[in-house]
C-alpha cells in the first residue's frame, strides 16, 4: 500500500510540475494575433510607428526593439512571427508576447522591448492614441546572422557657433538605408533626434534632415558642457547595423 501511495504521489507531483512549467511558458505569449487585435479599432495608422531593433551592446543573443512613442501614446504591445520564413505582411502570423520587459531610453523619449530569445523573426510594435491604432513596419531581427556593430569612431568638427558637425564612414554602413542621430545630455535627456540619408549631421542644421523626433526645438549647446552623440545606421528592414556612441564637448 505504501509503495502504491508513494508512486501516486510522485506521479501527482510530476504532473503539477509539468503543468506549472507549461503555464510559465504560456505567460510569454497570448493567443492574441495582430489581425484580430486590429479589428477592435475603426481607425488604423499602419506602419507609422517609428521603430527599429539592434542586438544588445554586450549580449548578442538579446535584441533591443526601439520605438518612438508619440505624445499621448498608450498600451504598447509587441508582436512577432514564429519564424523568419513567415509572411511578414500577413498580420495573422504575428502573436503577442506580453512578458518582454519594456524599458525607457533617453529618459522615456524612446522606449524599447528587451527580447532574450535565440531565434530570428519578424516583429511589429503597436500602440494606441485615443481611439486610433498605430503599428510599425515589420522589423527583421538579425542578432545571429548580423549582430549590431557598436563603435565610437566618428569625426566631430567643432564649429564656432557651438553647432558641431558629425561625420562617419559610409563604407562602414553599406547596408544602412537611413541614419538616426541623437544629441543628449549626460543624464540621458534627449535634446535632438533626427533622421538623415547622408552619413553626416550638423546640430541645429535641418537642411538634410528627413524626419525629426523631438517634441520641441532643440536648445543651443553650452560651451564647456559635455554631451553624448548617438548614431544608428538602419537597414530597409529596420535592423540596426551599426551604433556609434561618443561623448563630446563643444
DRENNULO-98489 format. One record per atom (N, C-alpha, C, O, CB): residue in three letters; y, x, z. Coordinates in steps of 0.02 Angstrom, whole numbers, plus 50000, padded with zeros to 5 digits. Each point is the difference from the previous one (the first is absolute). Glycine has a CB too. Example, Ala and Ser with C-alpha at 12.3 -4.5 7.8 and 13.67 -1.06 7.14 Angstrom:
2
ALA497165066050390
ALA500594995550000
ALA500605004550000
ALA499995005250033
ALA499424985350029
SER501125007749902
SER500595004250003
SER500554996150037
SER500555002550008
SER499135003449884
This chain:
250
UNK499405004250000
UNK500604995850000
UNK500635004350000
UNK500474998749963
UNK498904992350098
UNK500615014249982
UNK500585004450004
UNK500135003549933
UNK500575000749978
UNK499215001050144
UNK499675000449845
UNK500085003449936
UNK500294995449948
UNK500435001949961
UNK498605005550067
UNK500734986349971
UNK500254995149951
UNK500744998550013
UNK500404999549954
UNK498444995450036
UNK501345004450075
UNK500704998650018
UNK500455005849980
UNK500544999049973
UNK499074993950123
UNK500155013349917
UNK500395005949982
UNK500115000449925
UNK500545001849977
UNK499015004250124
UNK499924992449861
UNK500065000149926
UNK500524994949977
UNK500415001749957
UNK498395001850034
UNK501194990450036
UNK500484994949982
UNK500715002150018
UNK500484998849963
UNK498654992650052
UNK500935011950044
UNK500665002250021
UNK500285005349953
UNK500604999849984
UNK499084997750134
UNK499905007249860
UNK500225005249953
UNK500224996949934
UNK500515001849972
UNK498705006450083
UNK500384986949920
UNK500174996749937
UNK500664996350006
UNK500425000249955
UNK498364998550018
UNK501324997850084
UNK500624996350011
UNK500615004750001
UNK500514998549969
UNK498854992950096
UNK500585014249970
UNK500555004850005
UNK500165002949932
UNK500595000849982
UNK499085001950136
UNK499814998949843
UNK500125002849934
UNK500344994949955
UNK500445001849960
UNK498555005550053
UNK500804986449994
UNK500314994749959
UNK500744999350016
UNK500424999649955
UNK498494994450040
UNK501255006050070
UNK500704999650021
UNK500395006049974
UNK500574999349978
UNK499104994350125
UNK500035012349898
UNK500335006149977
UNK500174999649926
UNK500565001549980
UNK498835004950107
UNK500124991549873
UNK500124999749928
UNK500494994449982
UNK500395000849953
UNK498465003750028
UNK501134989950055
UNK500494994849988
UNK500695002550016
UNK500484998649964
UNK498664992650061
UNK500925012550031
UNK500645002750020
UNK500275004849948
UNK500594999849983
UNK499094998950135
UNK499885005749856
UNK500215004749948
UNK500234996249938
UNK500505001849968
UNK498715006950076
UNK500414986249938
UNK500184996049941
UNK500684996850009
UNK500394999849953
UNK498404998150025
UNK501344999550082
UNK500654996850012
UNK500565005049997
UNK500554998549976
UNK498884993050094
UNK500445014749955
UNK500505005249996
UNK500185001549928
UNK500595000949984
UNK498995004050123
UNK499924995449849
UNK500135001349930
UNK500404994349969
UNK500455001249959
UNK498495005550034
UNK500894987150028
UNK500344994249971
UNK500744999850018
UNK500404997149963
UNK498524996750042
UNK501265009350052
UNK500714999950018
UNK500425004149953
UNK500614999249997
UNK499054999250121
UNK500025006049843
UNK500385004149953
UNK500244995949941
UNK500525001549971
UNK498815008450063
UNK500304984949949
UNK500194996049942
UNK499974992750018
UNK499714998050051
UNK499865010849871
UNK500744987250036
UNK499924992850006
UNK499724997649933
UNK499945003849953
UNK501024995050131
UNK498874994849913
UNK499764997249937
UNK500574998149955
UNK499894997449945
UNK499094998550113
UNK501635005349964
UNK500594998149960
UNK500085004649940
UNK500065006050008
UNK500494989550096
UNK499465001649837
UNK500145003849939
UNK500724998649979
UNK500294994850017
UNK498495004849948
UNK501505005149997
UNK500714999649983
UNK500164994049957
UNK500544997050007
UNK499515015350001
UNK499514985949947
UNK500134994249958
UNK500044993650040
UNK500434995849987
UNK498995009949919
UNK500144993550144
UNK500014994050042
UNK500625000050045
UNK500294994750012
UNK498455005049986
UNK501445006150028
UNK500595000450043
UNK500644998249961
UNK500434996550026
UNK498995012450043
UNK500624993549869
UNK500594998749960
UNK500094992549984
UNK500554997849987
UNK499335013649963
UNK499574984850052
UNK500044992849986
UNK500414996250052
UNK500194994349989
UNK498705006649956
UNK501245002350113
UNK500384996750053
UNK500754999949987
UNK500384997050037
UNK498735006450042
UNK501105000049867
UNK500725000949989
UNK500204997049933
UNK499665001049949
UNK500345009450121
UNK500554985949930
UNK500254997149938
UNK500395005149960
UNK500034999549938
UNK500024989350117
UNK500265016149979
UNK500415005049966
UNK499705007050013
UNK499945002150058
UNK501104990649953
UNK498775010649936
UNK499695006650006
UNK500395005149959
UNK500154998949941
UNK498724995750076
UNK501305011050015
UNK500325005649966
UNK499485005649994
UNK499945004250044
UNK501234992750001
UNK498475002949899
UNK499445004749992
UNK500255007049981
UNK500475000749961
UNK498804989750005
UNK500415014650062
UNK500115007049983
UNK500715002450016
UNK500265004549967
UNK498884994349944
UNK501174998250140
UNK500685002050016
UNK500075003150070
UNK500555001350023
UNK499844989749902
UNK499045010250109
UNK500015004050061
UNK499975007349980
UNK499525002149967
UNK499914988650101
UNK501065013149951
UNK500025007149984
UNK499515003650045
UNK500095000250061
UNK501124999249902
UNK498265003550008
UNK499465002950040
UNK499675005749963
UNK500005000249938
UNK499824988750117
UNK499895015749983
UNK499605005549972
UNK499545002550056
UNK500044997750057
UNK500895005649860
UNK498645001450067
UNK499535002550050
UNK499905007549991
UNK500065002749944
UNK499364986250060
UNK500445014550051
UNK499885007250000
UNK499445001650049
UNK499894996350047
UNK501315006049922
UNK498465003250019
UNK499535002450051
UNK500405003150057
UNK500515003349988
UNK498584998749925
UNK500694996950148
UNK500375002450059
UNK500085007549998
UNK499595003649971
UNK499974986750095
UNK500965012149966
UNK500195007049995
UNK499455004750024
UNK499885005249969
UNK501294991350047
UNK498505001850038
UNK499505004550028
UNK499314996850004
UNK499545002950029
UNK501365002550036
UNK499024988749905
UNK499354996550001
UNK499904997049931
UNK500194994249988
UNK499895003250137
UNK499625006349830
UNK499934997949931
UNK499624993549993
UNK500134996049955
UNK499895015950012
UNK499504986850079
UNK499604994049994
UNK500394993750020
UNK499774994449988
UNK499215012550036
UNK501604994050007
UNK500424994350020
UNK500554998949948
UNK500325004749977
UNK499444997750144
UNK500344991349860
UNK500534998249953
UNK500564996550036
UNK499894995750043
UNK499275003349864
UNK501465002850076
UNK500594996650025
UNK500264995649944
UNK500195002549946
UNK500095007050135
UNK499754984049930
UNK500234995249949
UNK500714997950020
UNK500094995850044
UNK498725000149930
UNK501695007149993
UNK500704998950017
UNK500274993949963
UNK499794998549944
UNK500365013850077
UNK500324984150011
UNK500354994749964
UNK500684998950032
UNK500125001750058
UNK498794992949911
UNK501545002449991
UNK500684998650022
UNK500074992650016
UNK499974995949955
UNK500485013649974
UNK499634988750135
UNK500084993050018
UNK500734997949992
UNK500435002350038
UNK498604998550044
UNK501114994949870
UNK500694997949990
UNK500224996050061
UNK499584997750040
UNK500275002049834
UNK500804999450134
UNK500264996550059
UNK499724992950004
UNK500004996349951
UNK501055010750043
UNK498714991250065
UNK499724993450011
UNK499254999649988
UNK499714994750009
UNK501375000849960
UNK498615010150011
UNK499284999949984
UNK499584999350064
UNK500165003150051
UNK500065004049847
UNK499264988850098
UNK499544999050056
UNK499284999549975
UNK499884999849939
UNK501034994450126
UNK498625005649981
UNK499294998849986
UNK499735004949948
UNK499774997949946
UNK500414990050082
UNK499845018449988
UNK499765005349955
UNK499244999949997
UNK499674999950052
UNK501355007149973
UNK498704993149915
UNK499284999949992
UNK499785005449950
UNK500365002049955
UNK499634985750072
UNK499395014549984
UNK499705005349960
UNK499354997349968
UNK499574997450035
UNK500935011750040
UNK499454991549859
UNK499404997849964
UNK499735005849958
UNK500395004149974
UNK500054984050022
UNK498905012449997
UNK499715005149957
UNK499374997549967
UNK499694995250023
UNK500795013750050
UNK499344994349871
UNK499394998349964
UNK499415003650031
UNK500085004550041
UNK500584993649853
UNK498744999950085
UNK499405003350025
UNK499935007049972
UNK499795004650036
UNK499664984249975
UNK500725012149926
UNK499955006649968
UNK500535000749947
UNK500344995249982
UNK498425005250041
UNK501305005649951
UNK500505001449949
UNK499804997149933
UNK500414999549954
UNK499905011050106
UNK499054987549932
UNK499774997049938
UNK500204992749993
UNK499964997249946
UNK499085010750056
UNK501174989050053
UNK500214993049997
UNK500644999249959
UNK500415004649997
UNK499064993450116
UNK500604996349855
UNK500604998649961
UNK500614999650046
UNK500044995650042
UNK499274998149872
UNK501155011050078
UNK500585000550045
UNK500474994149993
UNK500394998650045
UNK499525013749950
UNK500074984249948
UNK500464994549987
UNK499724993250020
UNK500344994949993
UNK500135011849915
UNK498914993150116
UNK499694993850021
UNK500084999450077
UNK499665003550037
UNK499504996849866
UNK501294995250118
UNK500144999450072
UNK499404997850040
UNK499985001150061
UNK501194996349909
UNK498354999549998
UNK499394997850035
UNK499595006050024
UNK499574999250044
UNK500424990449887
UNK500135016350042
UNK499635006050020
UNK500285003250063
UNK499695004650027
UNK500034997249854
UNK500854995950143
UNK500325003150058
UNK499864996050063
UNK500144994050003
UNK500765010649922
UNK498834998850125
UNK499854996850065
UNK500465003150053
UNK500145006049999
UNK498654991849967
UNK501434998050080
UNK500455002550052
UNK499635004450050
UNK499444998550020
UNK501264991249967
UNK499625015850033
UNK499785004150055
UNK500534999550054
UNK500575002149990
UNK498785005949934
UNK500454989350133
UNK500494998650053
UNK499995005150056
UNK500404999550047
UNK499494988649925
UNK499675016850025
UNK499935004750056
UNK500375006649991
UNK500045003950047
UNK498864990949974
UNK501375006549919
UNK500345006349990
UNK500675000150036
UNK500394995249995
UNK499055005949893
UNK500715004250150
UNK500635000350037
UNK500604999849953
UNK499985002749944
UNK499455003850146
UNK501114990349933
UNK500634999749964
UNK500525004050039
UNK500124998550059
UNK499604990149890
UNK500585016450019
UNK500465004550034
UNK500684999949967
UNK500074998649941
UNK498975008750093
UNK501484994250007
UNK500675000849974
UNK500095007049970
UNK499735004850026
UNK500714987050059
UNK499945008649861
UNK500195006449969
UNK500765000049993
UNK500304994949983
UNK498585006249954
UNK501435004750077
UNK500735000450002
UNK500284994550045
UNK500454996349982
UNK499575008649901
UNK499684994950177
UNK500224995350052
UNK500014992849977
UNK500454996150018
UNK500235013050030
UNK498834989049911
UNK499914993149980
UNK500314998349933
UNK499904994449976
UNK500065003050141
UNK500415007249853
UNK500294998449934
UNK499454999249948
UNK500064995849955
UNK500985010650075
UNK498434997549977
UNK499384999049962
UNK499454998650050
UNK500085001150060
UNK500315006549845
UNK499044990150069
UNK499414999150041
UNK499405002849962
UNK500035001249940
UNK500464988650116
UNK498965011249981
UNK499395002349967
UNK499394997350036
UNK499984999750062
UNK500615010749899
UNK498904987850000
UNK499344998650027
UNK499615006550001
UNK500055004049953
UNK499974984050003
UNK499595013150096
UNK499605006050008
UNK499274998249987
UNK499694996450039
UNK501135008650045
UNK498914997649861
UNK499314998249979
UNK499565006250007
UNK500085004949964
UNK500354986349956
UNK499095008550126
UNK499535005550011
UNK499324998049972
UNK499544998550038
UNK501095005450066
UNK499314996149830
UNK499374998549967
UNK499905004949943
UNK500485002449971
UNK499614985350059
UNK499285013849955
UNK499855005349951
UNK500074997649928
UNK500235003849958
UNK499015001250126
UNK500564988849902
UNK499964998049930
UNK500694999049969
UNK500474998050034
UNK498444996649991
UNK501155006749910
UNK500614998849963
UNK499994992849974
UNK499474997249986
UNK500625015049982
UNK500504984850026
UNK500034993049983
UNK500704998149976
UNK500455004349998
UNK498654993250085
UNK500994996149900
UNK500664997349983
UNK500274996150060
UNK499624996750036
UNK500075002649841
UNK500965001150134
UNK500324997050058
UNK500614995949978
UNK500355002049953
UNK499255007550121
UNK500524985049959
UNK500624996149991
UNK500264998250069
UNK499634997850044
UNK499984997549844
UNK501055005750122
UNK500344998250062
UNK500424993849988
UNK500304999349947
UNK499725012950091
UNK500004983350011
UNK500394993949992
UNK500434998750062
UNK499855002650054
UNK499264992749872
UNK501425000850066
UNK500374997350057
UNK500354993649978
UNK499984998049942
UNK500185013650107
UNK500154985150000
UNK500354993749987
UNK500735000750020
UNK500175003650048
UNK498774989849971
UNK501505003249945
UNK500704999350019
UNK500164992649994
UNK500094997349946
UNK500235014550015
UNK499714984850097
UNK500074992849999
UNK499384996849970
UNK499455001250023
UNK501805000049968
UNK498864994749957
UNK499444996749966
UNK499765003949939
UNK499574997649963
UNK500864991550078
UNK499855016849947
UNK499855003849940
UNK499485005450016
UNK500045003350052
UNK501114994449903
UNK498385003249999
UNK499455004650009
UNK500085006049953
UNK500124999149940
UNK499124991450095
UNK500715015649991
UNK500105006049961
UNK499355004249999
UNK499655000450051
UNK501584999649979
UNK498635003049913
UNK499435004649995
UNK500225006549968
UNK500505000249963
UNK498704990150029
UNK500435015150023
UNK500135006349967
UNK499595000649936
UNK499564995849987
UNK500695009550124
UNK499894999749849
UNK499555001849946
UNK499355002850029
UNK500015002350057
UNK500985000149866
UNK498464997450040
UNK499395003350024
UNK500125007550010
UNK500315003349959
UNK498994988149981
UNK500445011250115
UNK500075007050018
UNK499315003249998
UNK499534997550031
UNK501495000250042
UNK498925007849892
UNK499365003549993
UNK499955005450054
UNK500395004849999
UNK499604993049876
UNK499555001450171
UNK499905005050052
UNK499565005649972
UNK499424999049983
UNK500694992450108
UNK500185014749906
UNK499655005849970
UNK499925005750050
UNK500025005849981
UNK500434991049907
UNK499455001650174
UNK500005005150052
UNK499425004949993
UNK500035005550027
UNK500534986450048
UNK498915006349890
UNK499445004649988
UNK500095004149937
UNK499935006150001
UNK499324985950058
UNK500915004649886
UNK500035003449935
UNK500665003549988
UNK500035004849961
UNK499194986749996
UNK501325006350076
UNK500655003049989
UNK500414999550065
UNK500494996350002
UNK499475000949874
UNK499855006650175
UNK500374999750063
UNK500735002049991
UNK500165004349958
UNK498784998150104
UNK501504994649976
UNK500715001449996
UNK500155007250020
UNK499735002550049
UNK500514985449975
UNK500205015349938
UNK500205006850013
UNK500645000050042
UNK500524997849976
UNK498955006149915
UNK500494998550170
UNK500585000150046
UNK500305007049999
UNK499675004850020
UNK499824986150053
UNK501145009749905
UNK500325006549994
UNK500724999750026
UNK500234994650021
UNK499055008149878
UNK501065003050101
UNK500705000350022
UNK500455003349949
UNK500595001250014
UNK499014999150104
UNK500135001349823
UNK500395003649949
UNK500484995349964
UNK499784995649963
UNK499275012550023
UNK501604993050024
UNK500524996249965
UNK500625004449997
UNK500165003550048
UNK499364985349991
UNK500835011149904
UNK500625003649993
UNK500584995650023
UNK500084994449975
UNK499455012449929
UNK500874995750143
UNK500574996250027
UNK500645003649983
UNK500115005750022
UNK499174989750072
UNK501155001449869
UNK500665002749983
UNK500514996850047
UNK500094993949999
UNK499595008049879
UNK500645002350162
UNK500494997550048
UNK500684999449965
UNK500315005049983
UNK499065000250114
UNK500864988749894
UNK500644998849967
UNK500564999450051
UNK499894998450059
UNK499514995849848
UNK501215007250071
UNK500575000250045
UNK500154993350031
UNK500294999650054
UNK500175009649878
UNK499364985450034
UNK500144993350026
UNK499464997550048
UNK499994994150016
UNK500635003549879
UNK498935006950128
UNK499464998350046
UNK499534994849971
UNK499704996050036
UNK501065006650059
UNK499174997649838
UNK499524995749966
UNK499505004449962
UNK500085001149940
UNK500784989550049
UNK498645012150046
UNK499555004949970
UNK499584997049943
UNK499884994049997
UNK500085011850113
UNK499834998749846
UNK499564998249944
UNK499315002850013
UNK499925005850019
UNK501064994149900
UNK498524996150071
UNK499305001950011
UNK499634999949933
UNK500034995149963
UNK499995000250156
UNK499645010249866
UNK499625000649938
UNK499315002750016
UNK499935004450042
UNK501134997449890
UNK498444995750033
UNK499325002350011
UNK499665000949932
UNK500214997049950
UNK499734997250162
UNK499555009749887
UNK499665001749938
UNK499634993949972
UNK499554997350032
UNK500335014550006
UNK500314986149902
UNK499664994349968
UNK499285001749984
UNK499574995649997
UNK501525000649956
UNK498765010350037
UNK499325002049982
UNK499514998750057
UNK499404999349989
UNK501085009349935
UNK499794991150138
UNK499574998750057
UNK499784992750000
UNK499504998250031
UNK501085010850035
UNK499794986749899
UNK499904992950003
UNK499864997249930
UNK500284994949981
UNK500475004450119
UNK498815003949864
UNK499864997849931
UNK499774992749997
UNK500124996649950
UNK499595015150022
UNK499964986050080
UNK499744993250000
UNK500484995050030
UNK499844994050005
UNK499035010850002
UNK501724997450015
UNK500474995650032
UNK500424996249949
UNK500245002949951
UNK499795004750148
UNK500054986049915
UNK500394995649956
UNK500714999150026
UNK500464999349961
UNK498484994950007
UNK501145005950098
UNK500654999050031
UNK500015003950065
UNK499485001650029
UNK500644986949919
UNK500495013050076
UNK500095004050061
UNK500404995950051
UNK500514997049983
UNK499445013849950
UNK499814989250128
UNK500324996450055
UNK500295005050048
UNK499635004150028
UNK499594986049959
UNK501445009750024
UNK500345004850043
UNK500294996550061
UNK500294994549996
UNK499985012749904
UNK499654996050158
UNK500284997450063
UNK500405005650034
UNK499755005550009
UNK499294986250004
UNK501575006650007
UNK500395004350045
UNK500014996550067
UNK500184994150005
UNK500545010749901
UNK499084998750147
UNK499964996950066
UNK500265004750053
UNK500045006149990
UNK498974987249973
UNK501175003850094
UNK500175004050058
UNK499375003050030
UNK499454998049983
UNK501564994850040
UNK499085012150021
UNK499425003250031
UNK499624995150045
UNK499415000950013
UNK501185010149981
UNK499764983850029
UNK499664995050042
UNK499624994849959
UNK499684995650028
UNK501205006150058
UNK499154999049847
UNK499634995549956
UNK500404994649968
UNK499754996849953
UNK499315005650117
UNK501564996349952
UNK500414994849969
UNK500125001549927
UNK500235005449982
UNK500314992550129
UNK499314997249846
UNK500105000849928
UNK500734998949982
UNK500294995050019
UNK498535001349960
UNK501475008549984
UNK500684999349976
UNK500024997849928
UNK500424995949981
UNK499935013050099
UNK499204993849880
UNK499994998649928
UNK499284999949975
UNK499615004450016
UNK501525001149970
UNK498714989349976
UNK499354999649968
UNK500094998149927
UNK500274994749985
UNK499195002050124
UNK500315007649846
UNK500144999149928
UNK499405001849958
UNK499575003950021
UNK501644998550000
UNK498774994749919
UNK499505001749950
UNK500355002949939
UNK500514997349977
UNK498714993650064
UNK500515014649932
UNK500255002849937
UNK499405001749956
UNK499445001050023
UNK501585003750035
UNK499114995549876
UNK499505002349953
UNK500075007449986
UNK499575003049967
UNK500414985649981
UNK500555014450077
UNK500125007249991
UNK499775003750063
UNK500034997350055
UNK500955000449868
UNK498795008550069
UNK499805004050058
UNK500605003150035
UNK499995006050015
UNK498914996349930
UNK501614993850067
UNK500605002350036
UNK500394994150026
UNK499954994449974
UNK500115015849953
UNK500324991050126
UNK500394994850033
UNK500585003250036
UNK499925005150034
UNK499074987649979
UNK501615004449979
UNK500595002250037
UNK500214994550047
UNK500084994249980
UNK500295013249925
UNK499724994350158
UNK500174995050050
UNK500654996549983
UNK500505003249985
UNK498905003650101
UNK500594986649917
UNK500564995549986
UNK500215000149926
UNK500544997449983
UNK499845004550134
UNK499215001049840
UNK500124999549928
UNK499444995649971
UNK499425002049999
UNK501145009749995
UNK499634982449983
UNK499504995149978
UNK499954999449924
UNK499744995149974
UNK500484998750132
UNK500045011349859
UNK499994999649927
UNK499305000149971
UNK499884996949948
UNK501225008750051
UNK498434997750033
UNK499315000149975
UNK499524996250045
UNK499395000849996
UNK500855010249951
UNK500034984850097
UNK499594996150046
UNK499814993449968
UNK500434996349977
UNK500145009150122
UNK498784993249899
UNK499764993849970
UNK499944994450051
UNK500024994149982
UNK499375012649933
UNK500534995050149
UNK499914994950052
UNK500195003150067
UNK499835005750015
UNK499264988549918
UNK501255001850109
UNK500175002150068
UNK499664995450050
UNK499954994049988
UNK501165010649973
UNK498664998250094
UNK499664996050052
UNK500315001350068
UNK499655000350051
UNK499295000149883
UNK501725000250068
UNK500355000250064
UNK500414993650006
UNK500234997249951
UNK499825015650048
UNK500044985050063
UNK500324993550013
UNK500765000349993
UNK500324994949988
UNK498735002450088
UNK501245008649931
UNK500735000749998
UNK500175006649966
UNK499575004349989
UNK500574988850117
UNK500505007749876
UNK500215006149967
UNK499885006150044
UNK500215000050058
UNK500664993549879
UNK498785011650039
UNK499865005950041
UNK500655003450022
UNK500495000249963
UNK498425001449976
UNK501095001150121
UNK500615003450026
UNK500075007049972
UNK499525002949973
UNK500394990350131
UNK500675009649902
UNK500115007049984
UNK499615004350050
UNK499944998250059
UNK501214999449891
UNK498595008150027
UNK499675004650045
UNK500515004250038
UNK500565000949976
UNK498444999549947
UNK500815002050135
UNK500455003950042
UNK499825007349997
UNK499415001950005
UNK500764988250071
UNK500335014149917
UNK499905007249998
UNK499725002550066
UNK500234998050054
UNK500715003249864
UNK498555003050078
UNK499705002850060
UNK499454995850030
UNK499665002350046
UNK501415003049974
UNK498844988649956
UNK499454995750024
UNK499385001249958
UNK500055001449940
UNK500794989950100
UNK498575008049990
UNK499375000949964
UNK499734993149980
UNK500054995150037
UNK499715015650026
UNK499944989249877
UNK499714993949973
UNK499325001649969
UNK499835005849992
UNK501334989449986
UNK498474999750005
UNK499365000849967
UNK500034997249929
UNK500294994649988
UNK499115004850122
UNK500305004249843
UNK499914997649932
UNK499264998849989
UNK499585004250016
UNK501445002249942
UNK498814987750015
UNK499314998349984
UNK499984997549928
UNK500424996049980
UNK499325001150141
UNK499785005349841
UNK499914997749931
UNK499264998449989
UNK499565003850019
UNK501425003249941
UNK498904987250008
UNK499334998149980
UNK499974999449924
UNK500384996249971
UNK499444997850139
UNK499735009749859
UNK499874999349929
UNK499454994949989
UNK499435001350020
UNK500945010649959
UNK499794982549990
UNK499544994349996
UNK499774998949928
UNK500405000049954
UNK500174994850145
UNK498785004249893
UNK499714998749933
UNK500074992749983
UNK500204996050042
UNK498995013549973
UNK500654988749923
UNK500074993149977
UNK499534995350036
UNK500134993950003
UNK500225010449886
UNK499114998250139
UNK499554995850039
UNK500175000150075
UNK499604997950042
UNK499515004249873
UNK501505000450100
UNK500294999650068
UNK499675004650051
UNK500054998950060
UNK500254989549914
UNK499365016750001
UNK499745005250045
UNK500505005750004
UNK500305002049950
UNK498504995050021
UNK501315005650090
UNK500465005550011
UNK499655006649987
UNK499545001950037
UNK501114991350048
UNK499565010349862
UNK499695006449984
UNK500235005650045
UNK499605004150023
UNK500324992149859
UNK500745003950132
UNK500295005550039
UNK500534997350047
UNK500384995449983
UNK499405012649923
UNK500244994850154
UNK500544998650048
UNK500345006650017
UNK499685004950017
UNK499704985150031
UNK501295010049947
UNK500405005750021
UNK500384998050063
UNK500324994750001
UNK499805009649879
UNK499854999850171
UNK500394998950062
UNK500375006550017
UNK499715005350003
UNK499454986050038
UNK501495008049970
UNK500415006050013
UNK500604998250043
UNK500374995349986
UNK499275009749904
UNK500454998850164
UNK500594999250041
UNK500575004149969
UNK499885005549975
UNK499424992650131
UNK501314999349895
UNK500575003549970
UNK500634998550041
UNK500024995350039
UNK499455004149846
UNK501045004850104
UNK500644999250034
UNK500565000849948
UNK500075005449972
UNK499454999050138
UNK500874990449877
UNK500555000549951
UNK500585003950028
UNK500505001049966
UNK499154988149984
